[in-house]
């Protein structure tokens, strides 16, 4: 299963987007998320947890600045100047380059479990990266394949 957006295009899109999450909001395990948009999907658990931890670490290093940012434009500037060039963000980009993770425009999936919960300190900024294991629906057959979603949405314990 590959939902591929070409590598250099994917990396450009990822860095151009603010830290946003999927289009359908908070997760509720066992519920179909039909045509969920803007996903980061990894093909194994380790490949999802590693970048989640790295990005969370980079964000925690910037927490004071992010919390003090007066508006969305200031946040975007911090992301562009400090987060995106950081080694933590680089771990996520490398996972995409290595095809261990992909950016997915839209997909239907059923989340099954939370395998990693990001730090609570980043939740007020909607920047805490967690990992959810989901079953992705494939084609008209509605067969499923597992994937691990890196998300900043609220996830159940």
For each residue, the residues with C-beta under 8 A, 3 or more apart:
1: 43 136 138 145 147
2: 99 102
3: 39 41 102 103 104 105 107
4: 10 102
5: 9 10 13 102 103 104 105
6: 9 10
7: 10 11 96 97
8: 11 12
9: 5 6 12 13
10: 4 5 6 7 13 14 96 102 103
11: 7 8 14 15 93 96 97
12: 8 9 15 16
13: 5 9 10 16 17 103
14: 10 11 17 40 92 93 96 103
15: 11 12 80 84 93
16: 12 13
17: 13 14 20 38
18: 72 75 76 79
19: 79 83 125 126 127 152
20: 17 38 126 152
21: 38 126 151 152 153
22: 25 33 36 37 38 39 149 151 153
23: 35 36 37 38 106
24: 33 36 37
25: 22 153 154
26: 153 154 155
27: 33 111 114 132 151 153 154 155 156
28: 31 111 156
29: 111 112 113 114 132 156
30: 110 111 112
31: 28 110 111
32: 108 109 110
33: 22 24 27 36 108 109 110 111 134
34: 108
35: 23 106 107 108
36: 22 23 24 33 39 106 107 108 109
37: 22 23 24 105 106
38: 17 20 21 22 23 104 105
39: 3 22 36 103 104 106 107 149 151
40: 14 92 101 102 103 104 149 150 151
41: 3 101 102 104 107 136 147 148 149 150
42: 45 47 48 51 95 100 101 102 131 147 148 149 150
43: 1 47 99 100 101 147 148
44: 47 48 100 148
45: 42 48 49 115 131 133 148
46: 49 50
47: 42 43 44 50 51 95 100 101 148
48: 42 44 45 51 52 101 115 116 131 148 149 150
49: 45 46 52 53 115 116 131 148
50: 46 47 53 54 91 95
51: 42 47 48 54 55 91 92 95 101 129 150
52: 48 49 55 56 116 118 129 130 131 150
53: 49 50 56 57 116
54: 50 51 57 58 87 88 89 90 91 92
55: 51 52 58 59 88 89 91 92 129
56: 52 53 59 60 88 118 119 122 128 129
57: 53 54 60 61 88
58: 54 55 61 62 83 86 87 88 89
59: 55 56 62 63 66 83 88 122 125 127 128 129
60: 56 57 63 119 121 122
61: 57 58 86 88
62: 58 59 65 66 78 82 83
63: 59 60 66 67 121 122
64: 67 68
65: 62 68 69 78 82
66: 59 62 63 69 75 78 125 127
67: 63 64 124 125
68: 64 65
69: 65 66 74 75 78
70: 74
71: 74 75
72: 18 75 76
73: 76 77
74: 69 70 71 77 78
75: 18 66 69 71 72 78 79 125
76: 18 72 73 79 80
77: 73 74 80 81
78: 62 65 66 69 74 75 81 82 83
79: 18 19 75 76 82 83 84
80: 15 76 77 83 84
81: 77 78 84 85
82: 62 65 78 79 85 86
83: 19 58 59 62 78 79 80 86 88 89
84: 15 79 80 81 89
85: 81 82 89
86: 58 61 82 83 89 90
87: 54 58 90 91
88: 54 55 56 57 58 59 61 83 91 92
89: 54 55 58 83 84 85 86 92 93
90: 54 86 87 93 94
91: 50 51 54 55 87 88 94 95
92: 14 40 51 54 55 88 89 95 96 101 150
93: 11 14 15 89 90 96 97
94: 90 91 97 98
95: 42 47 50 51 91 92 98 100 101
96: 7 10 11 14 92 93 99 100 101 102 103
97: 7 11 93 94
98: 94 95
99: 2 43 96 102
100: 42 43 44 47 95 96
101: 40 41 42 43 47 48 51 92 95 96 150
102: 2 3 4 5 10 40 41 42 96 99
103: 3 5 10 13 14 39 40 96
104: 3 5 38 39 40 41 107
105: 3 5 37 38
106: 23 35 36 37 39
107: 3 35 36 39 41 104 136 137
108: 32 33 34 35 36 136 137
109: 32 33 36 134 135 136 137 147 149
110: 30 31 32 33 134 135 137 144
111: 27 28 29 30 31 33 132 133 134 149 155
112: 29 30 132 133 134 135
113: 29 132 133
114: 27 29 117 130 131 132 133 155 156 157
115: 45 48 49 131 132 133 148
116: 48 49 52 53 130 131
117: 114 128 130 155 157
118: 52 56 122 123 128 129 130 152
119: 56 60 122 123 128
120: 123 128
121: 60 63 124 128
122: 56 59 60 63 118 119 125 127 128 129
123: 118 119 120 126 127 128 154
124: 67 121
125: 19 59 66 67 75 122 128
126: 19 20 21 123 152
127: 19 59 66 122 123 152
128: 56 59 117 118 119 120 121 122 123 125 152
129: 51 52 55 56 59 118 122 150 151 152
130: 52 114 116 117 118 150 151 152 153 155
131: 42 45 48 49 52 114 115 116 148 149 150 151
132: 27 29 111 112 113 114 115 148 149 151 155
133: 45 111 112 113 114 115 146 147 148 149
134: 33 109 110 111 112 146 147 148 149
135: 109 110 112 144 145 146 147
136: 1 41 107 108 109 144 145 146 147
137: 107 108 109 110 142 143 144
138: 1 141 142 143 144 145
139: 142 143
140:
141: 138
142: 137 138 139
143: 137 138 139
144: 110 135 136 137 138
145: 1 135 136 138
146: 133 134 135 136
147: 1 41 42 43 109 133 134 135 136
148: 41 42 43 44 45 47 48 49 115 131 132 133 134
149: 22 39 40 41 42 48 109 111 131 132 133 134
150: 40 41 42 48 51 52 92 101 129 130 131
151: 21 22 27 39 40 129 130 131 132 155
152: 19 20 21 118 126 127 128 129 130
153: 21 22 25 26 27 130
154: 25 26 27 123
155: 26 27 111 114 117 130 132 151
156: 27 28 29 114
157: 114 117
